[in-house]
Amino acid sequence: MSNRRAASIAAFALVPLSGFATDLYLPSFPQMVRVFHATPAQIQLTLSVFLISYGIGQFFAGSLMDSFGRYRPVIIALILFILSNILIILTRNILVVDAGRILQGLCVSFIAVGKRTFFVDAYTGKQQQSYTALLTIVWGTAPIIAPYLGGYLQVHFGWTSCFYFLAAYAAILLMAELRYSGESLRYRVRFHLKPVTKIYLKLMNTRDFSIGVVILGLSFCLVMSFNMAIPFIVEKIFHLSPVITGYCALFSGIALFSGGIIGRFLGISHLLKKAIAFSLIQCMIILIMLSLSDSLDSIFLLMIFVVVIHLIEGILYNLFFTHCLIRFPKNAATAGGITSGGSYIVLSITISVLLTLLPNPGQRTLAYSYLILCVSIIILLVIFRKSILKGNQVEWSEKMAEKIK
């Protein structure tokens, strides 16, 4: 690499791209319904197809990039991402938008994996630990900033401005990558399908790990249910500006971020007890929200419930994400890919089911979505209680063995 510092700055700037690609255009949903003569569910589907392709891409990107390098796949992905945004801007066919979003999901998955592993490749020791810890914080800024920015873009320039922004953002970082970055992979691993498949199957057949991935997907789905419904609630029910949608998403993001910090301090010891306790509290709050949904005549009152529910969800997400990432220390990269990619696949499938069952976005619909997802998580925790407890014991044994060594 010609300039490691500049390449690192470019890598950090690319990390939030997935958050921008999902959340930036949320305030534009109602206008896109009118422009494309589509239903709200069809516009929401453009987000669902992105998420599923993003999840599938991450599932396999790590293994491929360990064999074929990081730099070229990221450059190709950035070029295709820019072109896909131009395609979406020019078309008025919702199926073409779906195709463009599928391509974007695959591109962003390779960019995300490539840039996360860049810091492992380029740095060692305390620098590596410092930079990789900072990744989560940088990634967490996009869901907070993106809808807020998207609301202003929508009000002043319309729905296409969001995709112009994404194309311009990617183009600037493409130039930075071409100028400053390079191949960071030090040790290429030959791609052999059979051993790679064996590792994937081993991890996915470990019940506490696979349950954790499903719970992560359902947890993320709870948040995305809000993100997909809030533009219509703000504009159609309360008749407010898209800027208010951005503020609502901002408070949701802050709640999630705060929950994640709390979850980090709580740690994953006694994971099951903590998860069930927080899930039951969350379920009670959702039931109160559902009972009052017809009388919540202020966006402020609605957001009080949302902030508390999302704060608890941030805690749960952090607990299970940490559990899954450290469950297999000898296959950490693969475990990370399956955790992230698998949870997005679960998210996408669940979102599609919810859109079919509850196609009309509103306060009551949002409350029902919350309730379905929360109860599903509680049922999983209860049914697979023994598996999760066994996973914690195995994890503790592995840590003790490492200490003895």
C-alpha positions, 0 to 999 in steps of 0.5 A: 500500500502506498499510504497506509494512513490514508488507506485506513481513513478510506476504509473507515469511511466505507464501513458505514456504507451499508447503513447509508444504503439501507437507511438514507432513503427511508424518508423517501418511501411515501414519495416513491409509492407515488412515483412508481405507482406502487404499494407501500409493501412494494417499496418496502420490498426494495429494502428487503431484497437489499438485506437478503443479498447483503446477508448472502454476500457476507456469508461467502465473501470472507472465504472468497476474499481470503483466496482471491484478495481484498483490493480488486473485489472492493474496487469492482464492487464500488464501480458496480455500486455506483452504476446501480445507483444511476440505474435506480435514478433513471428507471421508473420500473419497480422491478428494475429498482429491486434488481438494482438493490439486489446488486447493491446488497452483494456489492456492499457485502464485499466492501464491508467484509474487505474493509473489516479485514483490512485492519486485521491485515494491515495492523498488529498488536494494540493498533489492530485491537484499537482499530477493530474496536473502533469499527463498531462505533463507526458502523453504528453512526450510519443508522443514526445519521442516515435517516436524519440526512435523508429527511433533509434530502427528501424535503429539498431535492426529492427521492432521487437525491438519496441515490445521487448521494450514495453514488457520489459518496462511493465515487469519492471513496473509489478514487481514494481507494485507487489512489491510496489503497492496495492489496492488504492480504498477506497470506493467500489461502487456496479455495477448496470447497470441501474443507470450507463447507465442512467448517460451515456445516460444523458451525451451523450445526452447533445449536447454541450458535445457530439459535444465536444467529436466528435471535440476532436476525429477529432482533434486527427485524424488530428495528427494521420493522420500525424503520420501514413503517415510520415514514408512512406513520409520520407522513400519512397518519400524523401529516408531518414532514419527512424531516420528522422521520429523520428525527424519529430514526435518530432517536431510535438509533441513539436508543440502540447505540445506548443499549449496545453500550449497556449490553457490553458492560453487562457481559454474556455471563448468565446469558440466558437469564439476562436474555429472558428477563429483558425479553419479558420486560420488552414484551410487557412494554409492547403489550401496553403499546398495543393496548394504547395504539389507537389513542397514541395521537402524538408522534412524541408518545409513540416514540417514548415506547419505541425508544424503550423497546429499542434500548432493550433490543440493543442490549439483547443484540449486543449480548447474542452478537458477542456470544456468537463471535467468540463461540469459535475462536479458532474459526473466528472469521468464518463465525463472523461471516455466518453471524452477520450474513446469517442474521441478515438472511433471517432478517430478510425472510422475516421481514418478507413474512411480516409484510405479507401478514401486515401489509398496511403500515401504521401504529397498530401494525408496528405494535403487532410486528414488535409483539410477534418478534418478541414472542418468537425470541422468547419461545426460542429461548425457552425451547432451546434453553439447554442448548444455550446453557451447554454453549455457555459451558463449552465457551467457559471451558475453552477460555479456561483451556486457553488460560492454562496454555 
